[in-house]
Amino acid sequence: MRFVARSNTNLFFGLIIVLSVRPKVAELAFHLFSRSLHPELLVVHQSRKIERDGYDAKIEVTNCGHVVTFNSSPTCGSPATTLCEVATSAHQPLPSRRCLIRQSLKGSRTEEATCRSGLSYRSHFQLETVDPKMFWMVGQQLGNGPTEGLLHRFDSSGRMAFGAISYVNIETRRRSMLIQAIHTFPDDYAIVKVESLFTLPETDSATA
């Protein structure tokens, strides 16, 4: 079964057409799951896979925000563990089972979680509304900046001359991964920033 947020679809001769346009910033929600999500739940525009000795991860830019799926490798002392961070529309159908965190993306907030395996998670997200001039400058910097991370430019909603931008920077170390995501919302002159750190437990033989 394929789920698509109704705010991002049109029906044309019985076919679902997915639009590359942002939802309203007030409709955003932040989730953390202790499981991966079905790949057809969200519309993915950019994707990257990361593989290290102690973990692997998939980072995806979606029509509404992003998804980060982090999988720690099993060890002699702990099982494999999955954490999945999702920033998306509050109207997006998502599972309720094994949802550790569910918050509206408003203001500024820090969330933390620690799994039985020792995998720890810390995220800080904030929603900021700026004046049109500042918003334009941020959009220009993101759109013309380095593209080592994931960058996607969305179609204009029609109200503004330019569309939204999503940029996700990825920094990996032997026992941790840092994600820095920025999503712009032209209709609201709003910017969402998310910084998340996934950290494996220390072992006697491992170094940072």
Disulfide bonds with the S-S distance in Angstrom:
none
